[in-house]
Amino acid sequence: MTIHHGQQQWDARNYDRSMSFVSGFGQEAVQWLNPQAGERIIDWGCGTGDLSAKIAESGAKIHGIDFSQEMIQEAMTKYPHLSFEQADGQHWSTIEPADAIFSNAALHWMKDAPSTARAMANALRPDGRLVAEFGGKGNVASISTALKDVMTAHGWYEESMNPWYFPSIGEYASLIEQVGFRVMQAIHFDRPTILQDGEQGMENWLDTFAGSYLNHLTKEQRTIVVQEVIEQTRPQCMEDGQWVVDYCRIRIYAVRNG
């Protein structure tokens, strides 16, 4: 079963198997969150629930939301003692405001950033905190440039295919300040990321994350694009037989004004 977000599809088990670095790198953001026993915390874009489970070890009451029903089903299977819900983080609301919101590697998929920011502010109690890490300006630029170049050369590219929102710190801080947050700390850092699966790493990455580009194509066209993107990115991203992708992340700590 696959779930569409626009044209993006998710295979939850393959995601866990080949892209486990996503939740692995999120451990530092959990430290920024510093969850406390009894707190109500929303995991905004929880994926298959690994970091929700980590947060729950503190004794916090965690509720994970994600747009992908398959991701949520996998999270419920792995962590049946925790609370998960299929929901669109761009518009989700709750009756009971939370003490904190945590989000890892999710906000850059929510292209309606103003609505997402408002939804998060509305879901927090006054003085509640937001800790998020996501793709910042320049994230995976080698791949996104190659996708655009290759597909444009074949006449297959449309700007609407781009599924990502990668802001600068200034852009994002300004956005959430407008909806009532006070930004306490923010960093924008490079994090070169080794892909798993050796030579197949880039192809697996494209299959997992570039569906909004590739799923518009026929099987033959898709094969052409994947192979040409691999060759265009190889000089920049292949090091000693491993794919190393130019990830750039924003990590931010903000508090909702009282």
N, C-alpha and C positions, 0 to 999 in steps of 0.2 A: 504494500500500500504506500502510495506517495501522496504528499500534501502540497498544494500549490500556494505560494505566497507571491502573488503576481504570477510570474513564470518560474519562480524558484521552487524546487522540490527538495525534500529532506528524506534521507534514509537514516533513521536514528541509530540503528546498530552499526552501520558502516561509519557513521559520524563518530561514535564512541571508539571504534576500532582504529580508524586512521587519523582522526583529528583530536586525539585525547590531549594534545598540547593546549587546546583552547581552555579547558577547565584547569589544567595544570598551572598555566601562567596566571590564572585568576586567584591563586592562593594569596598573593600579596595584597590584592584588593580586599580579600576577606579580613586580612590583618588591619587594613585601614578602617574597615567597618567596626571591628571590635565588638561583635554581638554579645549581648548580655542575657542571662537567664530571664525568662518571662517577657522579653520584648517581642512585639509583633513586627515581623520583617517580611517585606515582599521581595521576592527574587524576580526581577523584571526582565523576562526573556531567559527563563531558567534552563532551556534545552532539556537534556535528559536527567537533570536533577543532581548532578554530582556536587556542585557547590551549595545547593540548597541543603543537602545532607551534611556537608561540612559545617555550615552555619548552625544547623539544628543541634550539633554536638554541644553547643554552648548552653543549651536549654532554652534558646529562643524559639518562638512559635513562627515557623516559616511557612509562607504560602507562595508557591511558584506559579507564574503565568508564562505562557508561550503561545505564539500564533499557531505553531505546528501541532496538530492533533497527534501526529505520530510521535513527536518528541515528548508530549505530555503522557501518552500511553506508555512509552518506554520508562519515563520517570516514575510513573505509578507502579509499574512492574518491579523496578529496581528498589524503590523506596515506598512500599505500601503504607508505612506508618506516617508519611508526610502528606501535606495538602497541596494538590496541584490543580490547575484550571486552564483549559484552552481559552485564550483571550488575546485580543489585539492590544498590545501595549500602547498604541497610538491613541486609544480611546477608552481604556479600561477605567472603571470606577469602583469604589468600595464604600459601603456604609460606615464601616469602622476604620477610622484613619490609623495608619501604621506608625510605629516609632521610627522605622527606617526603611529605606529602599536600597536594595543592592542590585547591580546589573553588571554582567560581564559579557563582553563580546556580542552585545545584542543591539545597543542603541543605534549603531551605524546601519542596521537593517530597517530602521523606522524612519523613512524619508520625510514623513510629516513631523519634523522635529518640533515645531511650535506646539502642535497638539499633544505630542508625547510629553513635552515639558509641563504643559498645563495639567495633563492627567497625573503625572508624578506629584506635582505640587498639591493637587487636590486629594491625593491618596495619603498624604502625610499629615500628622498632627503639627500644630505650631511647634517650632524648634526641633521637629523631626529631621533626620539627616538622610542625605543621598550620597552613596558611594558607588561610583560607576567607572568602569574601564571599557574602552571601545576604540575603534579605528579613528585615528586623527588624520589631519591633512598629510598627504603623501603616503598613506597606507597602501600597501601592495601596488604602488604606482607602476612597477615594471609589468605586472600582469594586466592591470586595467588599460595601460597604454597599448600593450601588445594586442589585447582583445579588440580595442577600438581600431588600431591600425589594420589588423588582418581582416576584420569584418568589413571595414570601410573599403579596403582594396577589392573585395569581392562584391561590394554593393549590398551587403546584408546588414549594415549597422544602422541603428536608430538610437537617438539619445535616450529615449525612454527605457531602453534595455538596462541601463546602469541602475543597479538596485541599491547602491551604497550612498551614505551621507558621511563624509569624512571632513569635519570642520577643524578649524584651528582652535586653540584655547580661547582666543579673543572672541571668536564667533560664538562658541558654545557658552562661555561665561556670560556674555551679553544676553544670549537667548534665555538662559534660566534665571538671570537676574530680573528680567522683565516679567516673569511669572511669580516672583516672590521668594527666590532663593538668595542667600548670601554665600558666595563662593569663598571657602576657607582655605582651600589648597587645590592646586591643579598643576599637573606636569604633562609635558608632551615629549615623548622619548622614542628613540629608535629601538626596536627589538628584533633584530634579524632572527628568523625562525626556521629551524631545520624541519623539513617535511619528512614524514615517515615513508616507508616503502621504497626507498632507494630511487632507482631510475623512474619508477612509476609514480613518484611522489607528486609531480606537477600535474600529470593527467588525473590523478585521484583528487587533487585540490580543485581542479577545474570542474570535474564531475560533481563535487560536493557543493562548491560555492558559486559557480558561474552559470547556474541554470537559467538565470534571467537573460543571459546572452545566448546560450547554446540550445535551449529548448524551443526556440523559434525555428530551428534549422531541421532539415532532413538528416537522416543518419549519415549520409555521405558528406553533406556539408559540415556537419558537426565534426566528423573525423578530420576533414581538411583543416578546420579552424584550430582544433586541439593540437594537431601536429605542427602547424605553422606558429602557433603561440609558443609551443615548447621550444621550437628552434630559435624564435626571436628572443626569448627570455634566457636561454641557456648561457650565453656569454656573461650575463650579469648575475644569474641566480644559481649556477651550478658550481659547486666548490668541492673538489676532491671526491667526486662521485655522489655528492649529496645536494639536493635542492635546498637553497637557503633563500627565503623570501623576505622582501623588504617591508616588514611590518613596522608601523609607526602607531603608537598608542597614546591616547589621552587617559589619564586617571584623574578623577575629580572628587573632591569632598565638599559638599555644600549643605547648608542648613536652611530649612524653610523659616522665613521670618515669622516671629510670634505675633 
